[in-house]
Amino acid sequence: MGEHRDIFRQIGRLALALLVCVGVMLGVYALIGKLTGPVLWGALAGYLLALGNFTALCITVSNAVDHAARDKTPKRAQLEIQMGSVIRLVLLIAIYALLFRAGLCDPIAAILPLLFAQFALKVLEFFRKDQPSDPTTEGGENTQ
């Protein structure tokens, strides 16, 4: 679990940033008088799908990199990542199609969180502090 701490931290940061973005989106819907049940369901579905998509991406890439390092097969890792991308996209399209066809949620409120996730990831990466790779050298040189 310690080896995946950075992944969990990144997912947590995205979850928080996405929550803020979805909150702002719901605030805008409320201001224009369009905040309804389907909008709330769409926001919830979009939030969960965006977070799930990013989590699946992290797991896929982490596993592919581990396999590539262990087996010395970078081409296989690249193929795993590409296949994971296709599977995630098809799954997202299928879930959204079901949600929209059933009329359970507002399409715009459901799709915007996916766009917010992309924006949030770019902002988080821009403001990310470079973490030292060795915890004993945190804050400068190691003073032993």
FIDO-313225 format. One line per field, with one value per residue: x, y, z of N, C-alpha, C in turn; residue in one letter. Coordinates in pm, 1 decimal, padded with zeros to 6 digits, m for minus. Layout:
n.c1: c(X | ...)
n.c2: c(Y | ...)
n.c3: c(Z | ...)
ca.c1: c(X | ...)
ca.c2: c(Y | ...)
ca.c3: c(Z | ...)
c.c1: c(X | ...)
c.c2: c(Y | ...)
c.c3: c(Z | ...)
residuo: c(a | ...)
//
This chain:
n.c1: c(00082.1 | 00202.8 | 00353.2 | 00172.1 | 00091.6 | 00126.0 | m00048.1 | m00296.4 | m00299.2 | m00306.7 | m00555.2 | m00720.8 | m00674.6 | m00777.9 | m01044.0 | m01127.5 | m01084.4 | m01254.7 | m01495.2 | m01522.3 | m01544.4 | m01781.6 | m01955.5 | m01950.4 | m02062.5 | m02320.8 | m02402.2 | m02416.4 | m02622.4 | m02826.4 | m02836.4 | m02932.2 | m03178.7 | m03231.0 | m03182.9 | m03251.8 | m03388.9 | m03294.2 | m03061.9 | m02909.4 | m02875.7 | m02737.6 | m02503.3 | m02398.7 | m02365.7 | m02186.3 | m01967.7 | m01892.9 | m01837.2 | m01627.2 | m01430.9 | m01405.5 | m01313.6 | m01061.9 | m00939.6 | m00938.8 | m00768.2 | m00527.9 | m00479.9 | m00452.8 | m00226.7 | m00032.5 | m00021.7 | 00061.3 | 00312.4 | 00443.6 | 00438.5 | 00592.3 | 00839.7 | 00903.7 | 00893.6 | 01041.6 | 00919.6 | 00830.8 | 00663.8 | 00441.4 | 00337.4 | 00263.0 | 00062.3 | m00121.5 | m00197.6 | m00315.6 | m00528.2 | m00668.0 | m00752.4 | m00931.9 | m01124.4 | m01216.3 | m01328.6 | m01534.8 | m01689.4 | m01763.7 | m01916.9 | m02125.0 | m02242.3 | m02319.5 | m02497.9 | m02699.5 | m02786.8 | m02879.7 | m03070.3 | m03256.3 | m03344.4 | m03260.0 | m03086.0 | m02955.7 | m02800.3 | m02592.0 | m02509.0 | m02410.4 | m02199.4 | m02021.2 | m01855.7 | m01656.7 | m01507.9 | m01432.2 | m01262.5 | m01040.6 | m00952.3 | m00903.5 | m00697.4 | m00490.5 | m00454.3 | m00388.4 | m00148.9 | 00005.4 | 00036.3 | 00159.1 | 00391.8 | 00729.0 | 00813.9 | 01060.0 | 01244.8 | 01361.2 | 01279.3 | 01452.0 | 01598.4 | 01443.7 | 01371.0 | 01623.5 | 01975.9 | 02091.3 | 02158.3 | 02355.3)
n.c2: c(m00118.8 | 00117.7 | 00175.3 | 00275.6 | 00513.3 | 00772.1 | 00766.0 | 00737.9 | 00979.0 | 01160.4 | 01092.9 | 01164.0 | 01441.7 | 01512.8 | 01437.3 | 01621.6 | 01869.7 | 01832.1 | 01814.9 | 02077.2 | 02208.7 | 02092.0 | 02179.9 | 02457.4 | 02450.3 | 02357.0 | 02572.4 | 02769.5 | 02663.0 | 02690.4 | 02968.9 | 03048.1 | 02943.6 | 02678.6 | 02450.1 | 02130.4 | 01803.9 | 01608.9 | 01748.2 | 01744.9 | 01465.3 | 01418.8 | 01564.4 | 01419.8 | 01165.1 | 01231.6 | 01323.7 | 01087.8 | 00918.0 | 01055.5 | 01051.0 | 00774.0 | 00705.6 | 00831.3 | 00695.2 | 00432.8 | 00476.5 | 00537.4 | 00293.3 | 00119.1 | 00227.2 | 00209.9 | m00069.0 | m00151.7 | m00029.9 | m00159.2 | m00423.8 | m00389.1 | m00315.8 | m00543.5 | m00754.7 | m00653.5 | m00549.3 | m00306.0 | m00249.4 | m00410.7 | m00291.9 | m00044.4 | m00127.4 | m00233.0 | 00000.7 | 00145.1 | m00027.1 | m00019.5 | 00246.4 | 00245.7 | 00063.4 | 00199.2 | 00427.9 | 00317.0 | 00202.4 | 00432.4 | 00566.6 | 00382.0 | 00380.0 | 00651.0 | 00665.3 | 00491.0 | 00626.8 | 00871.1 | 00783.9 | 00667.5 | 00891.6 | 00981.2 | 01177.4 | 01512.2 | 01582.6 | 01775.8 | 01846.1 | 01602.2 | 01548.0 | 01762.1 | 01731.4 | 01551.1 | 01711.9 | 01903.8 | 01748.4 | 01711.8 | 01977.0 | 02028.5 | 01845.2 | 01950.7 | 02199.4 | 02113.7 | 01980.5 | 02194.2 | 02344.6 | 02165.8 | 02066.7 | 01982.3 | 01668.4 | 01529.1 | 01237.4 | 01077.7 | 01035.5 | 01098.1 | 01311.4 | 01530.6 | 01871.1 | 01960.7 | 01897.3 | 01576.9 | 01539.1 | 01364.7)
n.c3: c(00000.0 | 00062.2 | m00162.3 | m00336.6 | m00237.7 | m00342.7 | m00559.6 | m00430.8 | m00295.0 | m00507.1 | m00621.2 | m00409.2 | m00400.0 | m00648.8 | m00610.1 | m00416.9 | m00552.1 | m00767.4 | m00634.3 | m00546.1 | m00794.8 | m00895.3 | m00700.4 | m00750.3 | m01005.5 | m00944.0 | m00792.3 | m00988.6 | m01145.8 | m00954.4 | m00927.5 | m01177.5 | m01164.9 | m01237.3 | m01092.1 | m01038.2 | m00957.8 | m01152.6 | m01231.9 | m00998.2 | m00969.3 | m01205.2 | m01156.5 | m00941.6 | m01060.6 | m01268.2 | m01117.7 | m00978.6 | m01196.4 | m01323.9 | m01124.9 | m01094.9 | m01350.2 | m01353.6 | m01143.6 | m01245.1 | m01462.2 | m01326.2 | m01193.8 | m01412.9 | m01548.1 | m01345.9 | m01301.5 | m01557.4 | m01578.8 | m01368.3 | m01466.4 | m01698.0 | m01590.4 | m01446.5 | m01636.5 | m01844.6 | m02077.0 | m02250.7 | m02468.8 | m02428.7 | m02200.0 | m02302.5 | m02477.0 | m02292.3 | m02158.3 | m02367.3 | m02435.5 | m02196.6 | m02202.3 | m02417.5 | m02324.1 | m02093.4 | m02213.1 | m02374.5 | m02173.6 | m02026.7 | m02222.9 | m02255.2 | m01997.2 | m01968.8 | m02186.1 | m02100.4 | m01867.7 | m01977.1 | m02158.8 | m01990.9 | m01869.9 | m01624.2 | m01540.6 | m01585.2 | m01887.9 | m01934.0 | m01675.3 | m01601.0 | m01773.6 | m01754.8 | m01514.9 | m01605.8 | m01776.2 | m01591.2 | m01436.7 | m01604.0 | m01622.7 | m01349.4 | m01295.0 | m01448.4 | m01324.1 | m01064.0 | m01118.9 | m01205.9 | m00972.0 | m00809.8 | m00567.0 | m00598.6 | m00493.2 | m00285.0 | m00371.4 | m00182.5 | 00148.4 | 00357.5 | 00278.8 | 00286.8 | 00276.1 | 00219.5 | 00232.8 | 00347.1 | 00682.1 | 00837.8)
ca.c1: c(00000.0 | 00292.2 | 00400.5 | 00065.1 | 00052.1 | 00117.6 | m00170.3 | m00409.2 | m00293.1 | m00352.6 | m00699.9 | m00782.7 | m00670.1 | m00874.0 | m01178.7 | m01156.0 | m01094.4 | m01375.7 | m01607.4 | m01533.7 | m01595.8 | m01922.3 | m02027.5 | m01965.5 | m02158.5 | m02454.5 | m02432.2 | m02458.1 | m02757.1 | m02919.2 | m02848.8 | m03015.5 | m03309.5 | m03245.6 | m03138.7 | m03359.5 | m03346.1 | m03205.1 | m02932.7 | m02836.0 | m02837.2 | m02634.5 | m02379.5 | m02347.6 | m02319.4 | m02067.0 | m01859.1 | m01849.9 | m01778.1 | m01498.4 | m01338.1 | m01382.7 | m01232.5 | m00924.3 | m00888.7 | m00909.7 | m00648.3 | m00413.2 | m00456.6 | m00404.4 | m00089.9 | 00053.1 | m00001.6 | 00139.0 | 00451.3 | 00496.9 | 00462.4 | 00702.9 | 00963.7 | 00930.4 | 00912.9 | 01121.1 | 00839.4 | 00762.1 | 00558.0 | 00323.3 | 00282.6 | 00196.8 | m00060.3 | m00213.8 | m00249.3 | m00405.9 | m00649.0 | m00740.6 | m00816.8 | m01046.4 | m01226.0 | m01275.6 | m01411.4 | m01655.2 | m01769.5 | m01823.1 | m02021.9 | m02237.8 | m02308.9 | m02388.0 | m02611.7 | m02805.7 | m02838.4 | m02954.0 | m03186.8 | m03353.4 | m03388.9 | m03230.0 | m03005.4 | m02933.2 | m02677.4 | m02484.9 | m02458.9 | m02340.9 | m02077.4 | m01927.4 | m01750.8 | m01543.8 | m01426.3 | m01374.4 | m01152.1 | m00925.3 | m00907.3 | m00849.8 | m00568.9 | m00391.2 | m00429.0 | m00316.9 | m00012.5 | 00074.3 | 00067.3 | 00219.2 | 00528.0 | 00813.2 | 00839.1 | 01187.9 | 01224.8 | 01409.6 | 01225.4 | 01556.5 | 01658.7 | 01340.0 | 01410.8 | 01761.9 | 02072.9 | 02082.3 | 02256.4 | 02383.3)
ca.c2: c(00000.0 | 00231.8 | 00205.9 | 00343.9 | 00630.0 | 00889.2 | 00751.3 | 00769.5 | 01123.4 | 01228.6 | 01069.6 | 01247.0 | 01581.7 | 01528.8 | 01428.5 | 01750.0 | 01973.6 | 01803.2 | 01850.6 | 02223.8 | 02244.3 | 02050.5 | 02272.6 | 02582.5 | 02423.1 | 02353.3 | 02709.8 | 02839.6 | 02613.0 | 02750.9 | 03111.3 | 03068.5 | 02884.6 | 02550.5 | 02340.9 | 02031.9 | 01669.7 | 01551.4 | 01816.8 | 01689.5 | 01328.3 | 01429.3 | 01608.8 | 01306.3 | 01062.4 | 01283.0 | 01324.0 | 00949.8 | 00864.5 | 01121.8 | 00996.9 | 00634.1 | 00703.9 | 00864.3 | 00584.6 | 00322.3 | 00516.0 | 00521.4 | 00150.6 | 00063.0 | 00272.5 | 00153.3 | m00211.4 | m00164.7 | 00005.9 | m00269.1 | m00536.6 | m00354.6 | m00319.9 | m00681.8 | m00841.8 | m00582.9 | m00544.0 | m00175.8 | m00252.1 | m00470.2 | m00189.0 | 00054.3 | m00190.6 | m00239.9 | 00136.1 | 00178.3 | m00109.0 | 00036.0 | 00370.2 | 00209.7 | 00001.8 | 00304.7 | 00512.5 | 00242.3 | 00189.9 | 00563.1 | 00592.0 | 00293.9 | 00426.9 | 00776.7 | 00635.8 | 00435.1 | 00733.3 | 00968.5 | 00715.7 | 00648.1 | 01023.2 | 00992.5 | 01293.7 | 01616.9 | 01550.0 | 01874.2 | 01832.1 | 01474.3 | 01546.1 | 01866.4 | 01685.4 | 01492.7 | 01825.1 | 01961.9 | 01662.0 | 01745.0 | 02108.8 | 02016.4 | 01775.1 | 02045.2 | 02298.0 | 02044.6 | 01955.2 | 02322.5 | 02389.3 | 02056.4 | 02087.2 | 01866.5 | 01587.1 | 01458.9 | 01093.6 | 01014.6 | 01111.4 | 01142.1 | 01435.2 | 01632.4 | 02000.6 | 01994.7 | 01788.1 | 01482.9 | 01576.4 | 01248.2)
ca.c3: c(00000.0 | 00066.0 | m00296.1 | m00409.0 | m00158.8 | m00430.5 | m00638.4 | m00342.3 | m00267.7 | m00629.0 | m00632.0 | m00305.7 | m00444.2 | m00757.9 | m00552.8 | m00352.2 | m00655.4 | m00843.8 | m00547.2 | m00552.6 | m00928.6 | m00903.6 | m00614.3 | m00824.9 | m01112.5 | m00883.8 | m00755.6 | m01111.2 | m01176.3 | m00858.7 | m00959.8 | m01296.1 | m01136.7 | m01307.1 | m01005.1 | m01024.6 | m00921.6 | m01254.6 | m01229.9 | m00883.4 | m01003.7 | m01307.7 | m01091.9 | m00864.0 | m01155.4 | m01334.6 | m01018.1 | m00955.5 | m01318.7 | m01346.5 | m01026.2 | m01130.1 | m01471.0 | m01316.6 | m01062.0 | m01337.1 | m01535.8 | m01235.6 | m01171.9 | m01539.0 | m01573.4 | m01242.0 | m01330.3 | m01680.6 | m01548.2 | m01287.9 | m01556.6 | m01787.1 | m01512.9 | m01406.8 | m01752.5 | m01945.0 | m02199.8 | m02258.7 | m02570.9 | m02364.6 | m02110.6 | m02388.5 | m02524.4 | m02178.5 | m02133.6 | m02477.8 | m02420.2 | m02082.3 | m02246.4 | m02501.0 | m02237.6 | m02010.1 | m02299.1 | m02410.3 | m02051.3 | m01999.1 | m02322.0 | m02224.6 | m01874.0 | m01999.8 | m02273.8 | m02015.5 | m01781.2 | m02055.5 | m02217.7 | m01883.2 | m01824.8 | m01481.7 | m01504.6 | m01684.0 | m01960.6 | m01915.4 | m01538.5 | m01589.6 | m01854.3 | m01711.1 | m01422.9 | m01680.6 | m01821.0 | m01470.2 | m01393.4 | m01687.0 | m01578.9 | m01213.4 | m01301.9 | m01500.4 | m01218.4 | m00956.3 | m01165.7 | m01211.3 | m00837.2 | m00732.9 | m00518.9 | m00628.0 | m00375.1 | m00293.9 | m00383.5 | m00060.4 | 00261.6 | 00449.5 | 00228.1 | 00283.1 | 00328.9 | 00188.0 | 00236.7 | 00457.9 | 00783.7 | 00925.5)
c.c1: c(00086.7 | 00340.6 | 00296.4 | 00017.2 | 00036.3 | m00008.9 | m00291.4 | m00414.4 | m00346.4 | m00503.8 | m00774.2 | m00785.5 | m00770.9 | m01016.1 | m01218.5 | m01173.7 | m01222.1 | m01499.8 | m01630.5 | m01594.5 | m01744.0 | m02008.0 | m02051.6 | m02068.5 | m02300.7 | m02497.7 | m02480.1 | m02598.0 | m02860.5 | m02942.4 | m02938.4 | m03152.4 | m03334.6 | m03200.6 | m03256.0 | m03301.1 | m03255.1 | m03067.7 | m02848.0 | m02789.3 | m02727.1 | m02500.3 | m02316.2 | m02290.9 | m02190.6 | m01946.1 | m01803.9 | m01782.5 | m01641.7 | m01393.2 | m01305.5 | m01294.2 | m01085.9 | m00861.6 | m00852.2 | m00784.8 | m00524.0 | m00378.4 | m00397.3 | m00258.6 | 00006.3 | 00082.1 | 00083.6 | 00286.3 | 00517.0 | 00529.4 | 00582.0 | 00836.7 | 01002.5 | 00968.7 | 01000.8 | 01050.8 | 00763.4 | 00650.2 | 00429.0 | 00256.6 | 00206.5 | 00063.6 | m00164.5 | m00277.4 | m00348.4 | m00536.2 | m00734.0 | m00814.9 | m00941.3 | m01158.8 | m01294.3 | m01369.4 | m01542.5 | m01747.3 | m01837.4 | m01938.2 | m02145.5 | m02314.6 | m02384.3 | m02510.0 | m02728.5 | m02869.4 | m02925.6 | m03080.2 | m03296.7 | m03406.9 | m03361.8 | m03154.7 | m02994.0 | m02800.2 | m02562.0 | m02424.0 | m02381.6 | m02208.2 | m01975.1 | m01821.8 | m01633.0 | m01450.5 | m01358.8 | m01254.2 | m01026.0 | m00865.8 | m00839.7 | m00713.8 | m00458.9 | m00355.4 | m00350.0 | m00171.6 | 00068.5 | 00120.2 | 00134.0 | 00361.1 | 00607.4 | 00846.6 | 00976.8 | 01162.9 | 01269.6 | 01361.7 | 01333.7 | 01621.0 | 01557.4 | 01391.3 | 01557.4 | 01850.1 | 02049.4 | 02193.8 | 02278.4 | 02520.0)
c.c2: c(00125.5 | 00272.5 | 00281.3 | 00470.0 | 00754.3 | 00885.2 | 00787.7 | 00918.8 | 01201.4 | 01212.0 | 01154.4 | 01393.8 | 01607.6 | 01526.2 | 01561.2 | 01861.5 | 01955.7 | 01839.0 | 02001.9 | 02266.2 | 02209.2 | 02140.3 | 02406.6 | 02564.3 | 02422.3 | 02492.4 | 02791.1 | 02793.8 | 02676.6 | 02898.7 | 03136.7 | 03000.5 | 02750.9 | 02430.8 | 02247.8 | 01898.2 | 01605.8 | 01618.7 | 01761.8 | 01547.1 | 01327.7 | 01469.7 | 01493.7 | 01198.6 | 01107.4 | 01283.7 | 01183.6 | 00889.8 | 00927.4 | 01067.0 | 00850.9 | 00620.3 | 00731.7 | 00752.4 | 00465.2 | 00351.9 | 00493.6 | 00374.8 | 00086.4 | 00100.0 | 00212.7 | 00005.7 | m00231.9 | m00132.7 | m00104.5 | m00390.3 | m00510.1 | m00362.5 | m00463.5 | m00767.9 | m00780.4 | m00579.5 | m00412.3 | m00172.5 | m00309.1 | m00368.3 | m00084.3 | m00001.0 | m00199.4 | m00103.8 | 00176.2 | 00100.1 | m00057.4 | 00163.5 | 00341.4 | 00152.1 | 00106.7 | 00391.7 | 00442.3 | 00228.9 | 00321.8 | 00593.1 | 00507.6 | 00341.5 | 00556.5 | 00752.6 | 00580.5 | 00542.9 | 00831.3 | 00907.8 | 00696.7 | 00781.1 | 01048.3 | 01118.9 | 01391.5 | 01589.6 | 01647.7 | 01861.2 | 01702.3 | 01473.5 | 01649.1 | 01817.5 | 01615.8 | 01602.0 | 01893.0 | 01880.2 | 01693.2 | 01879.8 | 02100.0 | 01947.5 | 01868.1 | 02150.0 | 02234.5 | 02018.3 | 02084.4 | 02366.7 | 02282.0 | 02092.8 | 01962.1 | 01795.5 | 01522.6 | 01308.3 | 01019.8 | 01095.8 | 01159.4 | 01271.6 | 01547.4 | 01760.9 | 02034.9 | 01873.0 | 01699.5 | 01514.1 | 01461.0 | 01257.9)
c.c3: c(00000.0 | m00071.0 | m00377.6 | m00336.1 | m00246.3 | m00515.5 | m00553.8 | m00311.8 | m00388.5 | m00646.8 | m00529.6 | m00343.6 | m00555.3 | m00703.7 | m00489.3 | m00455.3 | m00737.2 | m00763.6 | m00548.6 | m00686.4 | m00942.9 | m00815.3 | m00682.1 | m00936.2 | m01056.8 | m00838.4 | m00875.1 | m01151.6 | m01082.9 | m00890.7 | m01080.8 | m01281.6 | m01204.1 | m01222.3 | m00978.0 | m00979.8 | m01025.0 | m01261.1 | m01115.1 | m00911.1 | m01109.6 | m01249.2 | m01013.6 | m00956.3 | m01224.3 | m01242.9 | m00999.7 | m01079.4 | m01348.0 | m01250.5 | m01056.9 | m01252.7 | m01437.5 | m01233.5 | m01150.1 | m01419.1 | m01450.4 | m01215.4 | m01297.7 | m01563.5 | m01471.2 | m01268.1 | m01454.7 | m01656.3 | m01465.1 | m01375.2 | m01647.6 | m01714.3 | m01478.7 | m01526.8 | m01861.2 | m02081.0 | m02208.3 | m02362.7 | m02512.1 | m02272.3 | m02191.0 | m02438.9 | m02413.2 | m02152.0 | m02243.0 | m02467.9 | m02303.9 | m02119.4 | m02328.6 | m02415.1 | m02151.1 | m02091.6 | m02334.4 | m02289.2 | m02015.3 | m02095.5 | m02290.3 | m02100.8 | m01900.3 | m02088.4 | m02193.1 | m01927.8 | m01859.0 | m02113.7 | m02114.4 | m01830.7 | m01677.0 | m01443.4 | m01621.1 | m01755.0 | m01937.0 | m01776.8 | m01520.3 | m01664.2 | m01806.6 | m01611.4 | m01492.3 | m01730.4 | m01701.9 | m01423.3 | m01474.0 | m01644.9 | m01442.0 | m01213.9 | m01352.3 | m01395.0 | m01104.4 | m00996.0 | m01169.0 | m01072.2 | m00750.6 | m00693.3 | m00552.4 | m00498.1 | m00389.3 | m00295.9 | m00258.2 | 00059.6 | 00358.3 | 00404.3 | 00222.5 | 00345.8 | 00301.5 | 00194.5 | 00358.3 | 00556.9 | 00879.8 | 00982.6)
residuo: c(m | g | e | h | r | d | i | f | r | q | i | g | r | l | a | l | a | l | l | v | c | v | g | v | m | l | g | v | y | a | l | i | g | k | l | t | g | p | v | l | w | g | a | l | a | g | y | l | l | a | l | g | n | f | t | a | l | c | i | t | v | s | n | a | v | d | h | a | a | r | d | k | t | p | k | r | a | q | l | e | i | q | m | g | s | v | i | r | l | v | l | l | i | a | i | y | a | l | l | f | r | a | g | l | c | d | p | i | a | a | i | l | p | l | l | f | a | q | f | a | l | k | v | l | e | f | f | r | k | d | q | p | s | d | p | t | t | e | g | g | e | n | t | q)
//
